[in-house]
């Protein structure tokens, strides 16, 4: 079996955020649970929002559009040692796909207002999925190199070394 040379994705909307530069931006939604943002879907995708207001949290898949690097080893923001990119959540990765779990605050037409923003203004949104704890939460004690570092999350902010 061979992989296709390309896979085409198209954005379904854009993030609107106060963050216009990478520097100073939260590195995970859990590090900024009260940070507001909004997603405006393009008109062709508005019907896909039907019944979304029934969920507290959403999984938002984005494209790291301002990250120009793709690396297989990175030094993540929460550590000083290099790790394989697939053992991190760094943006400098193949395909540059981001994942954010945000709290849905309200829906106005094709605009989703949320908190827990860790995304840049004008970030392309590739997909939105409902967060369902029974499906998405796993009880685990093995979190690799993140152990002992997640408590620093609220104090760590992004810089341009990944981009």
C-alpha positions as CSV (number, residue, x, y, z in Angstrom):
1,X,0.0,0.0,0.0
2,X,1.3,3.4,-0.9
3,X,0.3,6.7,0.6
4,X,-1.2,9.4,-1.7
5,X,1.2,12.2,-2.6
6,X,-1.3,14.8,-1.4
7,X,-4.4,15.1,0.6
8,X,-6.5,18.2,0.1
9,X,-8.1,20.0,3.1
10,X,-10.0,23.2,2.8
11,X,-10.8,25.5,5.7
12,X,-14.4,25.7,6.9
13,X,-13.9,29.0,8.7
14,X,-11.5,31.2,10.6
15,X,-10.5,31.9,14.2
16,X,-10.9,35.4,15.4
17,X,-8.5,36.1,18.3
18,X,-6.7,38.9,20.1
19,X,-3.4,37.1,19.3
20,X,-1.9,38.5,16.1
21,X,1.6,37.2,16.8
22,X,2.9,33.9,18.2
23,X,4.9,35.6,20.9
24,X,2.9,35.6,24.2
25,X,0.2,33.3,23.0
26,X,-1.0,30.5,25.3
27,X,0.5,27.1,24.3
28,X,-2.6,25.0,25.2
29,X,-6.2,25.9,25.9
30,X,-5.9,24.5,29.5
31,X,-3.3,27.2,30.1
32,X,-5.8,30.0,29.3
33,X,-9.2,28.7,30.1
34,X,-10.8,32.2,30.2
35,X,-9.2,33.5,27.1
36,X,-12.0,34.4,24.6
37,X,-12.1,33.7,20.9
38,X,-14.6,33.1,18.2
39,X,-14.8,31.0,15.1
40,X,-16.7,32.3,12.1
41,X,-17.7,29.5,9.7
42,X,-17.9,30.2,6.0
43,X,-21.5,30.4,4.7
44,X,-21.3,27.0,2.9
45,X,-20.7,25.2,6.2
46,X,-23.3,27.0,8.4
47,X,-25.8,24.1,8.3
48,X,-23.1,21.9,9.9
49,X,-23.6,23.9,13.2
50,X,-27.1,22.5,13.7
51,X,-27.4,21.2,17.4
52,X,-23.9,22.3,18.3
53,X,-25.2,24.5,21.1
54,X,-25.9,21.3,23.1
55,X,-22.2,20.8,23.9
56,X,-20.1,22.4,26.5
57,X,-16.8,21.7,24.8
58,X,-15.6,21.4,21.2
59,X,-12.5,19.8,19.6
60,X,-11.2,22.3,17.0
61,X,-8.8,21.1,14.3
62,X,-6.8,23.9,12.7
63,X,-3.9,24.5,10.4
64,X,-0.8,26.2,11.8
65,X,-0.8,28.7,8.9
66,X,2.0,30.9,10.3
67,X,4.4,28.0,11.1
68,X,6.7,27.7,8.1
69,X,8.8,24.8,9.5
70,X,8.2,21.1,9.6
71,X,10.5,19.2,12.0
72,X,10.7,15.6,13.3
73,X,12.6,16.7,16.4
74,X,11.6,19.8,18.5
75,X,12.3,21.3,21.9
76,X,8.8,22.0,23.1
77,X,7.8,25.1,25.2
78,X,7.5,23.0,28.4
79,X,10.9,21.4,28.2
80,X,14.6,22.1,27.4
81,X,15.3,18.8,25.8
82,X,14.5,17.7,22.2
83,X,11.8,15.1,21.6
84,X,10.3,13.5,18.5
85,X,7.6,15.8,17.2
86,X,4.9,13.1,17.6
87,X,5.7,13.0,21.4
88,X,4.9,16.8,21.6
89,X,2.2,19.2,20.6
90,X,4.6,21.6,18.9
91,X,3.3,23.4,15.8
92,X,6.5,22.7,13.6
93,X,5.2,19.2,12.5
94,X,4.3,17.5,9.3
95,X,1.0,18.9,8.0
96,X,1.0,21.5,10.8
97,X,-2.4,20.4,12.2
98,X,-3.4,21.9,15.5
99,X,-5.9,20.6,18.0
100,X,-7.7,22.8,20.6
101,X,-10.4,21.8,23.1
102,X,-12.4,24.9,23.8
103,X,-15.5,25.7,25.8
104,X,-18.4,26.8,23.7
105,X,-20.0,29.9,25.2
106,X,-22.6,30.8,22.6
107,X,-23.6,30.5,19.0
108,X,-24.7,33.4,16.9
109,X,-25.6,32.4,13.4
110,X,-22.4,30.9,12.0
111,X,-20.2,32.3,14.7
112,X,-19.1,30.2,17.7
113,X,-18.0,32.2,20.8
114,X,-15.6,30.2,23.0
115,X,-13.2,30.4,25.9
116,X,-9.8,28.6,26.2
117,X,-8.3,30.3,23.1
118,X,-4.7,29.3,22.2
119,X,-5.0,30.2,18.5
120,X,-3.8,33.1,16.4
121,X,-6.2,35.5,14.6
122,X,-7.1,34.2,11.1
123,X,-6.1,30.6,11.9
124,X,-7.9,28.4,9.3
125,X,-10.3,25.9,10.9
126,X,-10.3,22.5,9.3
127,X,-12.9,20.7,11.4
128,X,-15.0,20.9,14.6
129,X,-16.1,17.9,16.6
130,X,-18.1,17.7,19.8
131,X,-16.2,16.8,22.9
132,X,-17.8,13.8,24.6
133,X,-16.1,12.8,27.8
134,X,-17.2,9.1,27.5
135,X,-15.5,9.0,24.1
136,X,-12.6,11.4,24.7
137,X,-11.4,11.0,28.3
138,X,-8.9,8.3,29.2
139,X,-7.7,7.7,32.7
140,X,-3.9,7.4,32.5
141,X,-0.8,7.9,34.6
142,X,1.7,7.6,31.7
143,X,2.2,11.0,30.1
144,X,5.8,10.7,29.1
145,X,8.1,13.7,29.4
146,X,5.1,15.9,30.3
147,X,5.1,14.5,33.8
148,X,6.2,17.1,36.3
149,X,5.9,19.9,33.7
150,X,2.1,20.3,33.2
151,X,1.9,22.4,36.3
152,X,3.8,25.2,34.6
153,X,1.3,25.4,31.7
154,X,-0.4,28.6,32.9
155,X,2.9,30.5,33.0
156,X,4.4,29.3,29.7
157,X,3.7,31.3,26.6
158,X,4.6,30.8,23.0
159,X,7.6,32.4,21.2
160,X,8.8,32.2,17.6
161,X,11.3,29.3,17.9
162,X,8.7,26.9,16.4
163,X,7.7,28.9,13.5
